């Protein structure tokens, strides 16, 4: 990753951390004040987001270092590792919220000060929505795995805040109807539904990051682009090229290619270098740092 891109990544993560810290404290205080599970969960989620963003910042700085004897193949694997940790922690938070909401429903629910909760919800929607929009806009300019994970975090936080606000408006309206006694179940029911809906976000993060950590094949679009690049290079090269393996690790794309030679063929170093340049030209168009290995098979 170039110095400018790394600097931009750290800038995005720093902005995310600052905004997260503002919402973390507010959510916890208001949640405890009005006795709301979902607002307290929102504050806890923001606190976790802050810690995870600080972790991303630390790793983003560490990724700048070159390969050494401890990391002979570079530090790219740290990026999917951080994303896996993020997914796991968010999954644990969502799991605990589901447990709390089920227990509360069986205990008969609880009343919530809907007026304060609604005001807080509106402020949260505006703030989180702005953060989501701003970081998504930056991601289009300086995209990386860490920034994409931040976008998902803020998307989840924004949707969470929107659902909270709508639910408390409904709870307040229920108090004006003959069904007012059911209003005590709104907070817990909302937390339960929201937990089941949002659980797919950390699961997706875990799945994609573990594929990279385990050196599995990348998604079909990347494989297709690599295949097309090799076919194009094949037409320019005198050697027969075959894809031996491809995987994506963080911001790096590792491609192993075999140069197929007959037993009586002698391949000159100049020919191999010409083939390498042809492959570099084709595959470097992908938005990753290319790690190309050629093997004479």
LOLO-867866 format. One record per residue (C-alpha): residue number from 1; residue in three letters; x, y negated, z negated. Coordinates in nm, 4 decimals, padded with zeros to 6 digits. Last residue first. Example, Ala and Ser with C-alpha at 12.3 -4.5 7.8 and 13.67 -1.06 7.14 Angstrom:
BEGIN
LUMBA     n   res         c1         c2         c3
LUMBA     2   SER    01.3670    00.1060   -00.7140
LUMBA     1   ALA    01.2300    00.4500   -00.7800
This chain:
BEGIN
LUMBA     n   res         c1         c2         c3
LUMBA   297   UNK    00.6656    02.6761    01.4467
LUMBA   296   UNK    00.8592    02.3490    01.4446
LUMBA   295   UNK    00.7067    02.1511    01.1578
LUMBA   294   UNK    00.6068    01.7839    01.1650
LUMBA   293   UNK    00.4966    01.6031    00.8467
LUMBA   292   UNK    00.3009    01.2765    00.8497
LUMBA   291   UNK    00.2118    01.0789    00.5362
LUMBA   290   UNK   -00.0206    00.8050    00.6674
LUMBA   289   UNK   -00.1308    00.5273    00.4336
LUMBA   288   UNK   -00.5031    00.5083    00.4966
LUMBA   287   UNK   -00.7517    00.3030    00.7019
LUMBA   286   UNK   -00.7155    00.5225    01.0162
LUMBA   285   UNK   -00.5380    00.3494    01.3053
LUMBA   284   UNK   -00.2120    00.4997    01.1794
LUMBA   283   UNK   -00.3221    00.8332    01.3297
LUMBA   282   UNK   -00.2795    00.7401    01.6937
LUMBA   281   UNK    00.0469    00.5420    01.6808
LUMBA   280   UNK    00.1994    00.7753    01.4239
LUMBA   279   UNK    00.1175    01.0737    01.6462
LUMBA   278   UNK    00.2881    00.9186    01.9493
LUMBA   277   UNK    00.5841    00.8148    01.7331
LUMBA   276   UNK    00.6213    01.1686    01.5995
LUMBA   275   UNK    00.6066    01.3146    01.9509
LUMBA   274   UNK    00.8861    01.0824    02.0661
LUMBA   273   UNK    01.0877    01.1798    01.7574
LUMBA   272   UNK    01.0415    01.5497    01.8368
LUMBA   271   UNK    01.1491    01.4923    02.1955
LUMBA   270   UNK    01.4603    01.3019    02.0821
LUMBA   269   UNK    01.5457    01.5857    01.8444
LUMBA   268   UNK    01.5571    01.8246    02.1412
LUMBA   267   UNK    01.3321    02.1288    02.1420
LUMBA   266   UNK    01.4977    02.4449    02.2662
LUMBA   265   UNK    01.2497    02.6985    02.3958
LUMBA   264   UNK    01.3440    03.0681    02.4207
LUMBA   263   UNK    01.1305    03.1859    02.1270
LUMBA   262   UNK    00.8362    02.9781    02.2446
LUMBA   261   UNK    00.7545    02.6556    02.0619
LUMBA   260   UNK    00.4448    02.5307    01.8797
LUMBA   259   UNK    00.5002    02.1948    01.7115
LUMBA   258   UNK    00.3041    02.2352    01.3880
LUMBA   257   UNK    00.1322    01.9361    01.2284
LUMBA   256   UNK    00.0879    01.8522    00.8588
LUMBA   255   UNK   -00.1224    01.5411    00.7830
LUMBA   254   UNK   -00.1410    01.3770    00.4403
LUMBA   253   UNK   -00.3705    01.0717    00.4263
LUMBA   252   UNK   -00.2895    00.8348    00.1394
LUMBA   251   UNK   -00.5197    00.5870   -00.0355
LUMBA   250   UNK   -00.6335    00.8377   -00.2953
LUMBA   249   UNK   -00.5280    01.1806   -00.1740
LUMBA   248   UNK   -00.6747    01.2758    00.1628
LUMBA   247   UNK   -00.6020    01.6174    00.3086
LUMBA   246   UNK   -00.4948    01.7607    00.6417
LUMBA   245   UNK   -00.3429    02.0958    00.7387
LUMBA   244   UNK   -00.1667    02.2871    01.0143
LUMBA   243   UNK   -00.3000    02.0849    01.3088
LUMBA   242   UNK   -00.1512    02.2218    01.6298
LUMBA   241   UNK    00.0701    02.0406    01.8798
LUMBA   240   UNK    00.2003    02.1865    02.2059
LUMBA   239   UNK    00.5108    01.9990    02.3160
LUMBA   238   UNK    00.5569    01.7805    02.6250
LUMBA   237   UNK    00.3770    01.4966    02.4523
LUMBA   236   UNK    00.1416    01.2287    02.5888
LUMBA   235   UNK   -00.1623    01.4548    02.6326
LUMBA   234   UNK   -00.0963    01.6154    02.2954
LUMBA   233   UNK   -00.0954    01.2707    02.1329
LUMBA   232   UNK   -00.4570    01.2188    02.2432
LUMBA   231   UNK   -00.5554    01.5635    02.1136
LUMBA   230   UNK   -00.3775    01.4910    01.7836
LUMBA   229   UNK   -00.5612    01.1597    01.7411
LUMBA   228   UNK   -00.8972    01.3223    01.8188
LUMBA   227   UNK   -00.8338    01.5941    01.5588
LUMBA   226   UNK   -00.7392    01.3296    01.2988
LUMBA   225   UNK   -01.0583    01.1323    01.3689
LUMBA   224   UNK   -01.2705    01.4486    01.3387
LUMBA   223   UNK   -01.1058    01.5436    01.0095
LUMBA   222   UNK   -01.1726    01.1933    00.8730
LUMBA   221   UNK   -01.5386    01.2050    00.9789
LUMBA   220   UNK   -01.5830    01.5591    00.8424
LUMBA   219   UNK   -01.4865    01.4676    00.4871
LUMBA   218   UNK   -01.1413    01.5521    00.3504
LUMBA   217   UNK   -01.0049    01.9083    00.3232
LUMBA   216   UNK   -00.9142    02.0172   -00.0289
LUMBA   215   UNK   -00.5954    01.9081   -00.2050
LUMBA   214   UNK   -00.7324    01.9994   -00.5514
LUMBA   213   UNK   -00.6943    01.6385   -00.6681
LUMBA   212   UNK   -00.8674    01.5147   -00.3519
LUMBA   211   UNK   -01.1689    01.7453   -00.3832
LUMBA   210   UNK   -01.1795    01.6609   -00.7544
LUMBA   209   UNK   -01.2194    01.2912   -00.6674
LUMBA   208   UNK   -01.5141    01.3503   -00.4324
LUMBA   207   UNK   -01.7034    01.5773   -00.6743
LUMBA   206   UNK   -01.6431    01.3654   -00.9837
LUMBA   205   UNK   -01.7609    01.0444   -00.8147
LUMBA   204   UNK   -02.0703    01.2218   -00.6810
LUMBA   203   UNK   -02.1489    01.3595   -01.0285
LUMBA   202   UNK   -02.0987    01.0105   -01.1760
LUMBA   201   UNK   -02.3673    00.8698   -00.9406
LUMBA   200   UNK   -02.6036    01.1730   -00.9507
LUMBA   199   UNK   -02.6772    01.1195   -01.3212
LUMBA   198   UNK   -02.8454    00.7889   -01.2357
LUMBA   197   UNK   -03.1919    00.9294   -01.1645
LUMBA   196   UNK   -03.2072    01.1709   -01.4579
LUMBA   195   UNK   -03.0879    00.8994   -01.6959
LUMBA   194   UNK   -03.3364    00.6461   -01.5594
LUMBA   193   UNK   -03.6295    00.8749   -01.6156
LUMBA   192   UNK   -03.5272    00.9480   -01.9767
LUMBA   191   UNK   -03.4385    00.5877   -02.0596
LUMBA   190   UNK   -03.7721    00.4687   -01.9212
LUMBA   189   UNK   -03.9600    00.7251   -02.1245
LUMBA   188   UNK   -03.7713    00.6146   -02.4383
LUMBA   187   UNK   -03.8476    00.2439   -02.3895
LUMBA   186   UNK   -04.2091    00.2919   -02.2762
LUMBA   185   UNK   -04.3175    00.5263   -02.5562
LUMBA   184   UNK   -04.4040    00.2551   -02.8089
LUMBA   183   UNK   -04.6299    00.0914   -02.5475
LUMBA   182   UNK   -04.8748    00.3812   -02.5733
LUMBA   181   UNK   -05.0631    00.2206   -02.8640
LUMBA   180   UNK   -05.1378   -00.0819   -02.6420
LUMBA   179   UNK   -05.3585    00.1255   -02.4124
LUMBA   178   UNK   -05.6689   -00.0879   -02.4802
LUMBA   177   UNK   -05.4870   -00.3697   -02.2937
LUMBA   176   UNK   -05.2809   -00.6756   -02.3918
LUMBA   175   UNK   -05.0009   -00.4621   -02.5417
LUMBA   174   UNK   -04.9770   -00.2856   -02.2046
LUMBA   173   UNK   -04.8746   -00.6133   -02.0381
LUMBA   172   UNK   -04.5740   -00.6383   -02.2721
LUMBA   171   UNK   -04.4717   -00.2796   -02.1949
LUMBA   170   UNK   -04.5045   -00.3459   -01.8198
LUMBA   169   UNK   -04.2809   -00.6532   -01.8501
LUMBA   168   UNK   -04.0463   -00.4379   -02.0547
LUMBA   167   UNK   -04.0304   -00.1778   -01.7802
LUMBA   166   UNK   -03.9626   -00.4314   -01.5053
LUMBA   165   UNK   -03.6690   -00.5797   -01.6961
LUMBA   164   UNK   -03.5150   -00.2439   -01.7864
LUMBA   163   UNK   -03.5488   -00.1163   -01.4287
LUMBA   162   UNK   -03.3676   -00.4227   -01.2950
LUMBA   161   UNK   -03.0907   -00.3943   -01.5559
LUMBA   160   UNK   -03.0244   -00.0294   -01.4703
LUMBA   159   UNK   -03.0197   -00.1072   -01.0990
LUMBA   158   UNK   -02.7581   -00.3758   -01.1628
LUMBA   157   UNK   -02.5469   -00.1488   -01.3869
LUMBA   156   UNK   -02.5528    00.1362   -01.1316
LUMBA   155   UNK   -02.4488   -00.0961   -00.8515
LUMBA   154   UNK   -02.1820   -00.2411   -01.0788
LUMBA   153   UNK   -02.0269    00.1009   -01.1429
LUMBA   152   UNK   -02.0562    00.2002   -00.7771
LUMBA   151   UNK   -01.8755   -00.1181   -00.6699
LUMBA   150   UNK   -01.6016   -00.0487   -00.9265
LUMBA   149   UNK   -01.5534    00.3029   -00.7827
LUMBA   148   UNK   -01.5171    00.1478   -00.4348
LUMBA   147   UNK   -01.2528   -00.0856   -00.5816
LUMBA   146   UNK   -01.0498    00.2066   -00.7163
LUMBA   145   UNK   -01.0739    00.4010   -00.3908
LUMBA   144   UNK   -00.9517    00.1046   -00.1886
LUMBA   143   UNK   -01.1102   -00.1657    00.0283
LUMBA   142   UNK   -00.9533   -00.5116    00.0431
LUMBA   141   UNK   -01.1815   -00.7070    00.2780
LUMBA   140   UNK   -01.5054   -00.5054    00.2635
LUMBA   139   UNK   -01.4355   -00.4402   -00.1045
LUMBA   138   UNK   -01.4308   -00.8148   -00.1686
LUMBA   137   UNK   -01.7919   -00.8413   -00.0511
LUMBA   136   UNK   -01.8898   -00.5414   -00.2648
LUMBA   135   UNK   -01.7143   -00.7078   -00.5620
LUMBA   134   UNK   -01.9127   -01.0293   -00.5148
LUMBA   133   UNK   -02.2482   -00.8596   -00.4518
LUMBA   132   UNK   -02.2156   -00.6249   -00.7508
LUMBA   131   UNK   -02.0997   -00.9095   -00.9783
LUMBA   130   UNK   -02.3895   -01.1300   -00.8633
LUMBA   129   UNK   -02.6390   -00.8508   -00.9207
LUMBA   128   UNK   -02.4894   -00.7863   -01.2638
LUMBA   127   UNK   -02.5371   -01.1502   -01.3649
LUMBA   126   UNK   -02.8830   -01.2001   -01.2165
LUMBA   125   UNK   -03.0136   -00.8658   -01.3416
LUMBA   124   UNK   -02.8605   -00.9222   -01.6862
LUMBA   123   UNK   -03.0200   -01.2641   -01.7279
LUMBA   122   UNK   -03.3584   -01.1195   -01.6278
LUMBA   121   UNK   -03.3150   -00.8277   -01.8690
LUMBA   120   UNK   -03.2208   -01.0540   -02.1590
LUMBA   119   UNK   -03.5423   -01.2507   -02.1075
LUMBA   118   UNK   -03.7422   -00.9262   -02.0836
LUMBA   117   UNK   -03.5868   -00.7810   -02.4003
LUMBA   116   UNK   -03.6590   -01.0989   -02.5965
LUMBA   115   UNK   -04.0276   -01.0850   -02.4945
LUMBA   114   UNK   -04.0631   -00.7057   -02.5211
LUMBA   113   UNK   -03.9730   -00.6847   -02.8908
LUMBA   112   UNK   -03.9645   -00.3042   -02.8976
LUMBA   111   UNK   -04.1845   -00.0525   -03.0822
LUMBA   110   UNK   -04.0708    00.3065   -03.1291
LUMBA   109   UNK   -04.1312    00.6527   -02.9858
LUMBA   108   UNK   -04.3232    00.9301   -03.1635
LUMBA   107   UNK   -04.0355    01.1433   -03.2956
LUMBA   106   UNK   -04.0534    01.3778   -02.9969
LUMBA   105   UNK   -04.0048    01.0767   -02.7692
LUMBA   104   UNK   -03.7058    00.9569   -02.9732
LUMBA   103   UNK   -03.5332    01.2968   -02.9524
LUMBA   102   UNK   -03.5823    01.3059   -02.5733
LUMBA   101   UNK   -03.4491    00.9485   -02.5366
LUMBA   100   UNK   -03.1399    01.0224   -02.7451
LUMBA    99   UNK   -03.0540    01.3365   -02.5442
LUMBA    98   UNK   -03.0898    01.1522   -02.2137
LUMBA    97   UNK   -02.8717    00.8681   -02.3436
LUMBA    96   UNK   -02.6062    01.1203   -02.4486
LUMBA    95   UNK   -02.5997    01.2704   -02.0996
LUMBA    94   UNK   -02.5760    00.9259   -01.9358
LUMBA    93   UNK   -02.2760    00.8376   -02.1550
LUMBA    92   UNK   -02.1121    01.1751   -02.0859
LUMBA    91   UNK   -02.1649    01.1367   -01.7101
LUMBA    90   UNK   -02.0127    00.7869   -01.7257
LUMBA    89   UNK   -01.7061    00.9353   -01.8979
LUMBA    88   UNK   -01.6732    01.2161   -01.6419
LUMBA    87   UNK   -01.7151    00.9875   -01.3410
LUMBA    86   UNK   -01.4596    00.7405   -01.4717
LUMBA    85   UNK   -01.2127    01.0201   -01.5502
LUMBA    84   UNK   -01.2582    01.1567   -01.1966
LUMBA    83   UNK   -01.2004    00.8059   -01.0539
LUMBA    82   UNK   -00.8798    00.7798   -01.2579
LUMBA    81   UNK   -00.7592    01.1171   -01.1248
LUMBA    80   UNK   -00.8571    01.0164   -00.7697
LUMBA    79   UNK   -00.6144    00.7197   -00.8025
LUMBA    78   UNK   -00.3386    00.9026   -00.9932
LUMBA    77   UNK   -00.2936    01.1426   -00.6994
LUMBA    76   UNK   -00.1311    00.8620   -00.4984
LUMBA    75   UNK    00.1699    00.8544   -00.7323
LUMBA    74   UNK    00.4427    00.9568   -00.4888
LUMBA    73   UNK    00.5566    01.2981   -00.3653
LUMBA    72   UNK    00.8738    01.3100   -00.5782
LUMBA    71   UNK    00.6826    01.1843   -00.8844
LUMBA    70   UNK    00.9175    01.2464   -01.1798
LUMBA    69   UNK    01.2324    01.2316   -00.9639
LUMBA    68   UNK    01.1165    00.9046   -00.8043
LUMBA    67   UNK    00.8614    00.7829   -00.5490
LUMBA    66   UNK    00.8081    00.4067   -00.5307
LUMBA    65   UNK    00.6177    00.1989   -00.7889
LUMBA    64   UNK    00.3104    00.0137   -00.6656
LUMBA    63   UNK    00.0791    00.2885   -00.7956
LUMBA    62   UNK    00.1611    00.1863   -01.1546
LUMBA    61   UNK    00.0008   -00.1564   -01.1084
LUMBA    60   UNK   -00.3195   -00.0011   -00.9728
LUMBA    59   UNK   -00.3044    00.2526   -01.2585
LUMBA    58   UNK   -00.3107   -00.0193   -01.5234
LUMBA    57   UNK   -00.5901   -00.2073   -01.3458
LUMBA    56   UNK   -00.7939    00.1116   -01.3119
LUMBA    55   UNK   -00.7598    00.1758   -01.6859
LUMBA    54   UNK   -00.8747   -00.1810   -01.7541
LUMBA    53   UNK   -01.1729   -00.1094   -01.5282
LUMBA    52   UNK   -01.2485    00.2069   -01.7248
LUMBA    51   UNK   -01.2421    00.0166   -02.0537
LUMBA    50   UNK   -01.4729   -00.2525   -01.9155
LUMBA    49   UNK   -01.7097    00.0027   -01.7631
LUMBA    48   UNK   -01.7306    00.1783   -02.1014
LUMBA    47   UNK   -01.8303   -00.1494   -02.2632
LUMBA    46   UNK   -02.0828   -00.2165   -01.9841
LUMBA    45   UNK   -02.2296    00.1319   -02.0336
LUMBA    44   UNK   -02.2518    00.0740   -02.4087
LUMBA    43   UNK   -02.4332   -00.2549   -02.3494
LUMBA    42   UNK   -02.6728   -00.0950   -02.1003
LUMBA    41   UNK   -02.7307    00.1918   -02.3432
LUMBA    40   UNK   -02.8168   -00.0620   -02.6149
LUMBA    39   UNK   -03.0599   -00.2221   -02.3680
LUMBA    38   UNK   -03.2065    00.1188   -02.2848
LUMBA    37   UNK   -03.2430    00.2327   -02.6444
LUMBA    36   UNK   -03.4162   -00.0863   -02.7582
LUMBA    35   UNK   -03.4347   -00.1895   -03.1241
LUMBA    34   UNK   -03.4770   -00.5631   -03.0577
LUMBA    33   UNK   -03.1593   -00.6699   -03.2397
LUMBA    32   UNK   -02.9635   -00.3491   -03.1744
LUMBA    31   UNK   -03.0157   -00.3824   -02.7989
LUMBA    30   UNK   -02.9533   -00.7591   -02.8099
LUMBA    29   UNK   -02.6155   -00.7144   -02.9814
LUMBA    28   UNK   -02.5024   -00.4159   -02.7697
LUMBA    27   UNK   -02.6077   -00.5738   -02.4415
LUMBA    26   UNK   -02.4463   -00.9096   -02.5155
LUMBA    25   UNK   -02.1133   -00.7558   -02.6183
LUMBA    24   UNK   -02.0797   -00.5479   -02.3018
LUMBA    23   UNK   -02.2188   -00.8112   -02.0656
LUMBA    22   UNK   -01.9345   -01.0622   -02.1093
LUMBA    21   UNK   -01.6646   -00.7926   -02.1172
LUMBA    20   UNK   -01.7925   -00.6496   -01.7888
LUMBA    19   UNK   -01.7620   -00.9899   -01.6165
LUMBA    18   UNK   -01.3956   -01.0236   -01.7183
LUMBA    17   UNK   -01.3141   -00.6631   -01.6227
LUMBA    16   UNK   -01.4714   -00.6991   -01.2767
LUMBA    15   UNK   -01.2733   -01.0176   -01.2095
LUMBA    14   UNK   -00.9541   -00.8343   -01.3120
LUMBA    13   UNK   -01.0383   -00.5379   -01.0860
LUMBA    12   UNK   -01.0855   -00.7676   -00.7857
LUMBA    11   UNK   -00.7568   -00.9484   -00.8532
LUMBA    10   UNK   -00.5733   -00.6174   -00.9008
LUMBA     9   UNK   -00.6952   -00.5019   -00.5600
LUMBA     8   UNK   -00.5941   -00.8328   -00.4003
LUMBA     7   UNK   -00.2406   -00.7987   -00.5373
LUMBA     6   UNK   -00.2179   -00.4409   -00.4099
LUMBA     5   UNK   -00.3328   -00.5549   -00.0652
LUMBA     4   UNK   -00.0723   -00.8334   -00.0622
LUMBA     3   UNK    00.2090   -00.5994   -00.1736
LUMBA     2   UNK    00.1379   -00.3419    00.0947
LUMBA     1   UNK    00.0000    00.0000    00.0000
